[in-house]
């Protein structure tokens, strides 16, 4: 019997023995506004999105996977660099059963039931599909509640409530509050200064996954990275054009708007577009390589003659900040680029390091961003 | 002597009728050319960077005299898109027209025969998994994949059609089978691909002219320019084909050989178009029908008419896709149907005699 299976069995047994004694019935309000009653702390959890481990890892950095009995396989695909780091520290995670997504209808409700979870954490964008297939009713009959969390659709508004909910579920309220305090404090370091100084807002083009395809140009509307830019004291050129979080800009619009800054989001997409023009920033990235890729992106037609290329205010940042509870680090780095004089003392790298040292299971490795203005 | 003069009369009457008919059709072709030219001008003049008409004209004729930005916007962004719209529209429409002719089926188009679906599948392989069927520069992986799969589909259909007892109807059915096979394979790819890649595949299948670049335009134009004379050469034979294989054969046409040659040519046209701009569905079906309603079945008018109608629909679509939400471009595949269908319905419902 593999050590993982053995541990699962053991934890299942402990769960059976102790749940009744230890668990209290609690009621949480999830980010979808639903009231969910369940026994806490939950011992057996299914992650409806693998990247929810970012949240769980903050609460239980030594043993983030102890309570995870199944998860969606997106983590290893979408964020391979971090997955490798988690895998190195927790080799057992390869044995955790994986699921398809709720959203694309590949979630196997029978498999979920067989794993006998106390709760299933689901991302909010899967809600419609889940209810459509009546998974929630079927699971409710088995006394398996679904709790919706979110750190992608509205990361700024929903990450902290999601943290709090998971804290309640896992009986880690103190750890959750500690992280929330840290996140709010780090955000305030940016928003307070921007509010006080009310500086002129430089125009920013966010080049979503720039170089991923030869299509130009994917960007963010008012949500997600668009909101990060606004909070960081910039003005998103796609605001008012792209109605929702995600959309495409006419390449000509970029030349016409003449942005002062371009922020390319990047990541290690070698699995999807080998040798593509994307900028592979992320933990432990090769910065020389990233810089070459970033320089190449300034040569695109849509970048002709814009101010950001002339001044070198042409940056790349880790794409997964759009879908992780570390959004405040992205906001800090953005504001540092947009208003260097206002934020001389702000060191986003130190924030990221502190985040890893204090909260995360893995060690910090630099490489999350780069600018053509860096020396 | 009276019978002779009546005969003379009816002959000259027929000749006069024929002459007016030809004249009318020439005028319609001329009107289409003018409409196309106007649409092209509007397409070049419109965009989020608001240049005055004077600046646009200056950038067109004296590009070295205007700012670098105006030059790039006009020559690198607007021009390839506007011209690509013409070439792709014409290619798809001609492909559809000749498929309808050789298969004697009003529903035939690059879509119905699975050629577009095959191309989409090839493109999706490249977009989702980075699979290159033959190694090439990264920016051409997707179009080359699309092209190869489209040609594979066409030859598969052709190979099957050479079997004994295969009729024109069977070919259409084979095409529809192809469509379903490739759609399933596409769904399978999307199922396994990342979210980011699925978005790229979906965007690709909607069809978008923003993929256009000068080299792609020249290739597409080159293929169109090479194929058109080859099709025109068979003009009379193709016109005869519409009377049915038996009658065509009695006029000295070899339907099987002609069908094969035309199938290869139009597959090439459709494959190139789909490979470069994604799937734009509606033109290959409706462009030829509009041309047929306006100009009739005679290939001398029907062939150029189809090309012009297709080009016009796509060019107008390109203009509209830019102005619905200024600053963004709605994928052209969505627009063409919305624009073309009302016009098409108007023609179909107002047309007195059955055109098919």
HADDOCK unambig.tbl for C-alpha pairs under 7 A between the chains (distance, minus, plus):
assign (segid A and resid 214 and name CA) (segid B and resid 139 and name CA) 6.73 0.50 0.50
assign (segid A and resid 215 and name CA) (segid B and resid 211 and name CA) 6.18 0.50 0.50
assign (segid A and resid 241 and name CA) (segid B and resid 325 and name CA) 6.96 0.50 0.50
assign (segid A and resid 241 and name CA) (segid B and resid 327 and name CA) 6.16 0.50 0.50
assign (segid A and resid 241 and name CA) (segid B and resid 328 and name CA) 6.72 0.50 0.50
assign (segid A and resid 248 and name CA) (segid B and resid 328 and name CA) 6.11 0.50 0.50
assign (segid A and resid 249 and name CA) (segid B and resid 327 and name CA) 5.99 0.50 0.50
assign (segid A and resid 249 and name CA) (segid B and resid 328 and name CA) 4.42 0.50 0.50
assign (segid A and resid 249 and name CA) (segid B and resid 329 and name CA) 6.69 0.50 0.50
assign (segid A and resid 250 and name CA) (segid B and resid 327 and name CA) 5.37 0.50 0.50
assign (segid A and resid 250 and name CA) (segid B and resid 328 and name CA) 4.53 0.50 0.50
assign (segid A and resid 250 and name CA) (segid B and resid 329 and name CA) 5.52 0.50 0.50
assign (segid A and resid 252 and name CA) (segid B and resid 48 and name CA) 6.45 0.50 0.50
assign (segid A and resid 252 and name CA) (segid B and resid 49 and name CA) 6.66 0.50 0.50
assign (segid A and resid 252 and name CA) (segid B and resid 73 and name CA) 6.27 0.50 0.50
assign (segid A and resid 252 and name CA) (segid B and resid 77 and name CA) 6.72 0.50 0.50
assign (segid A and resid 253 and name CA) (segid B and resid 48 and name CA) 5.38 0.50 0.50
assign (segid A and resid 253 and name CA) (segid B and resid 49 and name CA) 6.50 0.50 0.50
assign (segid A and resid 253 and name CA) (segid B and resid 327 and name CA) 5.19 0.50 0.50
assign (segid A and resid 256 and name CA) (segid B and resid 48 and name CA) 6.62 0.50 0.50
assign (segid A and resid 256 and name CA) (segid B and resid 49 and name CA) 4.78 0.50 0.50
assign (segid A and resid 272 and name CA) (segid B and resid 128 and name CA) 5.92 0.50 0.50
assign (segid A and resid 272 and name CA) (segid B and resid 129 and name CA) 5.05 0.50 0.50
assign (segid A and resid 272 and name CA) (segid B and resid 130 and name CA) 5.86 0.50 0.50
assign (segid A and resid 273 and name CA) (segid B and resid 129 and name CA) 6.68 0.50 0.50
assign (segid A and resid 273 and name CA) (segid B and resid 130 and name CA) 5.02 0.50 0.50
assign (segid A and resid 274 and name CA) (segid B and resid 130 and name CA) 6.12 0.50 0.50
assign (segid A and resid 276 and name CA) (segid B and resid 138 and name CA) 6.99 0.50 0.50
assign (segid A and resid 304 and name CA) (segid B and resid 69 and name CA) 6.62 0.50 0.50
assign (segid A and resid 305 and name CA) (segid B and resid 69 and name CA) 6.20 0.50 0.50
